[in-house]
Amino acid sequence: MIYDIIYWPDPFLRIKANDVDLDNETLPLAEIIANMFETMKARGGMGLAATQCGLNMRLLVIDTVQIGGKTKQAFINPVIKETTEKTILTEEGCLSFPGVFADVKRYHGVVVESKTLTGETEEVILNGIDAVCFQHELDHLNGVVFFDYLKPAKRQMVEQKVRKNVKKMERRSKKR
């Protein structure tokens, strides 16, 4: 199943997501993760946070293998435990901000702790594009969007462009 993507300026993108309750046996978590990977692939993304799909849960998926990264994984209740001092500036896009890209400074490396489907804690070291993608998606779970890192003038330009692009997409979908 492919989820609808929530577009800016929907206020749901500003919520801080709730932890996933791994003891809730009625929560079809494996299915949600599979749907998120399917949605991400269908939309041409390399990362997706549950909040972008209207799901209030601390869950994200990334797949950077397609662009030379090393990670294809779901992260449940993820937290960054450690960062490198080194940062990198990369051009980021976002499925919730269609057609808009901006340079954002991120940590080059992060140590991530998250849960597995069986509730075990795992630690993963991510570097380069893997770390950048993870940080972008984790921001979504904290109600932060990538243009929050931009200077006010650039942010205003990005915001105007995304509103225009979303209106175009809405008009196209009504014609179908």
C-alpha positions in Angstrom: 0.0 0.0 0.0 1.3 3.4 -0.9 0.6 6.1 1.6 -0.4 9.7 0.8 2.4 12.2 1.6 1.6 15.2 3.7 2.8 18.4 2.1 3.9 21.6 3.7 2.4 23.7 5.3 0.3 20.9 6.9 0.6 21.4 10.7 1.0 17.6 11.2 4.6 18.1 9.9 5.3 20.1 13.1 4.3 17.5 15.7 6.8 15.6 17.8 5.9 12.0 17.1 5.1 9.5 19.9 7.3 6.5 20.7 6.2 3.3 19.0 4.7 0.9 21.6 6.4 -2.4 20.7 4.2 -4.3 23.2 1.0 -3.4 21.2 0.4 -6.6 19.3 -2.4 -5.1 17.3 0.0 -2.6 15.7 0.9 -4.0 12.3 4.4 -2.6 12.4 6.0 -4.9 9.9 3.3 -4.0 7.4 3.6 -0.2 8.1 7.4 -0.5 7.5 6.8 -2.3 4.2 4.3 0.3 3.1 6.7 3.1 4.0 9.5 1.5 1.9 7.0 1.1 -0.9 5.8 4.7 -0.6 9.3 6.0 -0.5 10.3 4.1 -3.6 7.1 5.1 -5.5 7.7 8.7 -4.7 11.4 8.6 -5.6 12.7 9.3 -2.1 15.6 7.9 -0.2 14.1 8.4 3.2 10.6 8.7 4.8 9.4 9.5 8.3 6.1 8.1 9.5 4.8 11.7 10.2 5.1 12.4 6.5 2.5 9.7 6.0 0.2 11.0 8.7 1.3 8.4 11.2 2.1 9.7 14.7 5.0 7.4 15.5 8.7 7.5 15.9 9.5 5.4 12.9 11.6 6.2 9.8 13.0 4.3 6.8 16.0 5.1 4.7 17.4 3.5 1.5 20.6 5.2 0.3 21.9 2.1 -1.5 20.4 3.3 -4.8 22.6 6.4 -4.7 25.8 4.9 -3.4 25.0 4.8 0.3 25.2 1.7 2.4 21.9 1.6 4.4 18.5 0.2 3.7 16.8 0.0 7.1 13.9 0.9 9.3 14.5 2.7 12.6 12.0 2.4 15.4 12.2 5.0 18.2 15.6 6.2 16.9 17.9 8.6 18.8 21.3 9.9 18.0 23.7 8.9 20.7 26.8 10.5 19.3 27.9 12.8 16.4 31.2 13.6 14.7 32.6 17.1 14.9 32.9 17.1 11.1 29.9 18.5 9.2 29.0 18.5 5.6 26.9 20.7 3.4 24.6 18.8 1.1 21.7 19.7 -1.1 18.5 18.2 0.4 15.1 17.7 -1.0 12.0 16.4 0.7 8.9 14.5 -0.4 6.8 16.9 1.7 8.4 19.8 -0.1 8.0 18.8 -3.8 10.4 20.2 -6.3 12.4 22.2 -3.7 16.0 21.8 -2.8 18.3 23.6 -0.5 21.8 23.3 1.1 21.8 22.1 4.7 24.7 21.5 7.1 24.6 18.1 8.8 26.9 16.0 10.9 29.1 13.8 8.7 28.7 10.8 11.1 26.2 9.7 13.7 25.8 6.8 16.1 22.1 5.8 16.2 20.3 3.7 18.7 16.9 2.3 17.8 14.7 -0.7 18.4 14.1 -3.8 16.2 10.7 -5.3 15.5 11.4 -7.8 18.3 12.1 -5.0 20.7 15.9 -5.4 20.9 18.1 -2.3 21.1 20.6 -1.9 18.3 23.3 0.6 17.6 24.3 1.6 14.0 27.1 3.9 12.8 26.1 6.0 9.8 28.4 8.2 7.8 28.1 10.5 4.7 24.9 10.3 2.8 23.5 7.7 5.2 24.0 10.0 8.2 22.6 13.0 6.3 19.5 11.1 5.2 18.9 9.7 8.7 19.2 13.2 10.3 16.7 14.7 7.8 14.2 12.0 8.6 14.8 12.1 12.4 14.1 15.9 12.2 10.6 15.1 10.8 9.9 12.9 13.9 10.8 16.0 16.0 8.6 18.4 14.1 11.6 20.0 12.3 11.7 20.5 8.5 14.8 21.1 6.4 14.1 24.7 5.7 14.2 25.5 9.4 18.0 25.5 8.8 17.8 28.2 6.1 18.3 31.9 6.5 15.0 33.8 6.5 15.2 35.1 3.0 16.0 31.7 1.5 13.4 30.1 3.7 10.7 32.5 2.4 11.7 31.7 -1.2 11.6 28.0 -0.6 8.2 28.2 1.2 6.7 30.2 -1.7 8.0 27.7 -4.2 6.7 24.7 -2.4 3.2 26.2 -2.0 3.2 26.9 -5.7 4.3 23.3 -6.5 1.8 21.7 -4.2 -1.0 23.8 -5.8 0.1 22.5 -9.2 0.1 18.9 -8.0 -3.4 19.3 -6.5 -4.7 20.7 -9.8 -3.2 17.8 -11.7 -4.7 15.2 -9.4 -8.2 16.8 -9.7 -8.0 16.5 -13.5 -7.5 12.7 -13.2 
